[in-house]
Amino acid sequence: MAEDRTEFEKKGAIGIAWIDNQAKGNSLSSNVMGDLSEILNTVDKDKQLLLLILTSRGKHFCAGMDISGIEDTEAMRGRTDFFARLLPQIESLPVPVLAAVRGNAFGGGFELALACDMIIASEKAKFCFPEPALGACPPFGAMRLGELVGRIRAKEIMMTCRAVPAAEAASIGLVNKVVADEELMDSATSLAEDIAKKGPVALQMIKVAMNRQIGGSDMAYWQGTALSARASQDFEEGVKAFFAGKAPQFKGR
C-alpha cells in the first residue's frame, strides 16, 4: 500500500476523507489527489451520504503541492492540471464539504480548504501562501481568499506570505470556528451531523446558488496562470534557493 494516500470512512450519513502523507506534511502527491478525486466521485453517487468532512492524519492539514521531482516539467504540469480539476470537483459536489484543519494549511493545502464550504480550525492551525517567496502564484487562492476576507486584506496576506494563526483567521471571517486541538474532529462531526439533519435538496440548492459563478472562465485563468508562473525563471530560481537554504535573487522574468 502506498504511504501517501487519502483514506475514506463512513459514519452514518457523514463521509470523512483523511489525507495521509505525513512524511511530507500531508502534501498533495498524485496518489493523495487521485484518491481524493475517487472519494468525491463515491460521495457524489452515494445518496445516503449527506456531507463530507475533509481532514488529515497527523499534525498538519496539508503542506501544499508535493514538489518532489519538480525538475520533471511534464510530471509537475500533470500534477498541476490534476489539482486544477480537483478543486472545482470539491466546489461542485452536491453535498456540503467541511474542512477540519489542524496545523499547517499552506499553499495548495490552503487552497484545498478554500474550496470547501466551511472550515473548522484547531487553535493550532495556520494558513499561509508561501508561493510568492518562491516566485510562484497561487491563483485559486487569489480568486477565492478575497471573497472571504476582502481584497486588500487578501492581498496583504498573499503578498507578504505570512502565516495567519487560527484566532486571526476567525476574526477576519476565514474560518467558521476555532476549537481546542483535541476537540477538532468532535466539533466538525457535531456540525456535520447538525447540517445533515436538514433537507438535502435545500442544502444542495443553497450550495448551487452561492457557488453559481464558480468554475467558468476563472478556472481557465487559474490553470493558465499557475502554469505560466511555474515556467518562469523566477520560479526556477526560487525553488533552487529554497532547497539550498538561500535567499532567491529574482529578476522579474
C-alpha positions, 0 to 999 in steps of 0.5 A: 500500500502506498504511504501517501494516500487519502483514506475514506470512512463512513459514519452514518450519513457523514463521509470523512476523507483523511489525507495521509502523507505525513512524511511530507506534511500531508502534501498533495502527491498524485496518489493523495489527489487521485484518491481524493478525486475517487472519494468525491466521485463515491460521495457524489453517487452515494445518496445516503451520504449527506456531507463530507468532512475533509481532514488529515492524519497527523499534525498538519492539514496539508503542506501544499503541492508535493514538489518532489521531482519538480525538475520533471516539467511534464510530471509537475504540469500533470500534477498541476492540471490534476489539482486544477480539476480537483478543486472545482470537483470539491466546489461542485459536489452536491453535498456540503464539504467541511474542512477540519484543519489542524496545523499547517494549511499552506499553499495548495493545502490552503487552497484545498480548504478554500474550496470547501464550504466551511472550515473548522480550525484547531487553535493550532492551525495556520494558513499561509501562501508561501508561493510568492517567496518562491516566485510562484502564484497561487491563483485559486487562492487569489480568486477565492481568499478575497471573497472571504476576507476582502481584497486588500486584506487578501492581498496583504496576506498573499503578498507578504506570505505570512502565516495567519494563526487560527484566532486571526483567521476567525476574526477576519471571517476565514474560518467558521470556528476555532476549537481546542486541538483535541476537540477538532474532529468532535466539533466538525462531526457535531456540525456535520451531523447538525447540517445533515439533519436538514433537507438535502435538496435545500442544502444542495440548492443553497450550495448551487446558488452561492457557488453559481459563478464558480468554475467558468472562465476563472478556472481557465485563468487559474490553470493558465496562470499557475502554469505560466508562473511555474515556467518562469525563471523566477520560479526556477530560481526560487525553488533552487534557493529554497532547497539550498537554504538561500535567499532567491535573487529574482529578476522579474522574468 
